[in-house]
Amino acid sequence: PTPQPLANGMVPVIPGYTDAALGRPRSMLHERNDGQMYREQWQRAIALHPEVILVYSWNEYFERTGIEPTDAWGDQYLRMTSCFIAAAHRGTSSSC
């Protein structure tokens, strides 16, 4: 699990991450699990009622942080993002 901090009224969410391609002696890996990590982070972020939810993604393909459409993931992350943004504006939870 990757608990997100509520800092300065802001909570980050990420779809996944790996720095294995950087050749570091100890890599960090947070699997996407077919969108499950992103869903869980959005759900937790919404439950915290922050002022800002930050989608922390630079579309770095080698880090697997991208949310833009790809051959590998299609447009599922854009659809989830849209759904969760709507839920956050309503102040309700959602499984998206």
C-alpha positions in Angstrom: 0.0 0.0 0.0 1.1 3.5 -0.6 -0.5 5.8 2.0 -0.9 9.3 0.7 -0.2 12.2 3.1 -2.6 15.0 3.5 -0.1 17.9 3.4 -1.1 21.5 3.0 -4.6 20.5 2.0 -3.3 18.4 -0.9 -3.3 14.7 -1.6 -1.3 13.1 -4.5 -2.5 10.1 -6.6 -0.4 8.1 -9.0 -1.3 5.3 -11.4 1.9 3.3 -10.6 5.6 3.8 -10.6 8.9 2.0 -11.1 12.4 3.4 -11.2 13.9 0.0 -12.2 15.1 1.4 -15.6 17.3 4.0 -13.8 19.8 1.3 -12.7 19.7 2.1 -9.0 20.9 -0.5 -6.5 17.5 -0.6 -4.9 14.5 0.0 -7.1 11.1 1.3 -6.0 8.1 -0.5 -7.6 4.4 0.3 -7.2 2.4 -1.9 -9.6 -0.6 -0.6 -11.4 -2.5 -3.8 -11.0 -4.8 -3.1 -13.9 -5.8 0.3 -12.4 -6.4 -0.9 -8.9 -3.7 1.2 -7.3 -5.1 4.3 -9.0 -8.6 3.5 -7.9 -7.6 2.9 -4.3 -5.6 6.1 -4.2 -8.4 8.2 -5.6 -10.9 6.7 -3.2 -8.7 7.4 -0.2 -7.9 10.9 -1.5 -11.7 11.7 -1.8 -12.3 10.3 1.7 -9.8 12.8 3.1 -11.7 15.8 1.6 -8.6 17.7 0.6 -8.6 21.1 -1.0 -6.6 19.7 -3.9 -6.1 16.2 -5.4 -2.9 16.2 -7.4 -2.6 13.6 -10.2 1.2 13.2 -9.9 2.1 11.9 -13.4 4.6 13.2 -15.9 3.7 10.6 -18.5 7.1 9.2 -18.1 6.8 5.9 -19.9 9.9 4.3 -18.4 8.5 5.1 -14.9 5.1 3.8 -15.8 3.4 7.0 -14.4 1.5 8.0 -17.5 -2.2 8.4 -17.6 -2.6 9.5 -21.2 -3.9 6.8 -23.7 -1.4 4.1 -24.7 -1.5 0.8 -26.5 -0.8 -0.9 -23.2 -3.6 0.7 -21.1 -5.9 2.3 -23.6 -7.8 5.3 -22.2 -8.8 3.7 -18.9 -6.8 6.1 -16.8 -8.4 9.2 -18.5 -11.8 7.6 -18.0 -11.1 6.9 -14.3 -9.7 10.3 -13.8 -12.8 11.9 -15.2 -15.1 9.7 -13.1 -13.1 10.4 -9.9 -13.0 14.2 -10.5 -16.8 14.2 -10.8 -17.1 12.2 -7.6 -14.7 14.6 -5.8 -16.8 17.6 -7.0 -19.9 15.9 -5.7 -18.2 15.0 -2.4 -19.1 11.3 -2.8 -17.1 8.1 -3.1 -17.0 6.1 -6.3 -15.5 2.9 -7.6 -15.1 4.2 -11.1 
